[in-house]
Amino acid sequence: MYMSFTVYLNSRYAYLQNSENNERNFLINWDTFPDSKYIMTCDFVSSVSATSVSFSEPNRSMCIISVDGIPSANYIAGSKSEAQVTGFIGVAHLEIQSSQTAASNSSGILICAPYDNPAIYLPYKPTKNELIVRLFSPDGVTLHARLFALSWILRLHFTPID
């Protein structure tokens, strides 16, 4: 029997928000999920940029989505031979909107579809009742400074596997 679960996170409805660092905290009750291994995919969309920001700059052309509280085995390479566990689950890319702002800079949205990022294997269902979502610049270190005014939706889709 096929079944899956979707967790819908809307930045406007986070129980805790820090707009200065693009951090949103959500409370989740995982008791409705069966104990299983899962494959997780995600999709993301932001609202249209309301500022006259030039999205041609590389640090504004995409964002890295991080979710703390998901039991994943994703790693980020260090400056030496070591690797560190990270909460990065995917990348959202800029999609330019056709309207122009008064400063002649394009407005746009950040978006990713479920097939834009690889699926993530979860060895067990999440157990932490708090998910912390952060949006990073492409360097993976700096929180994305220009996104604090944008609202966004992140969907996490969980499919149990044997």
Buried (B, 14 or more C-beta within 10 A) or exposed (E): EEEEBEBEBEBEEBEEBEEEEBBBBBEBEBEEBEEBEBBBBBBBBBBEBEEEBEBEEEBBBBBBBBBBBBBBEBEEEEEEEEEEEBBBBBBBBBBEBEEEBEEEBBBBBBBBEBEBBEBBBBEEBBEEEEBBBBBBBBEEEEBBEBBBEBBBBBBBBBBBEE
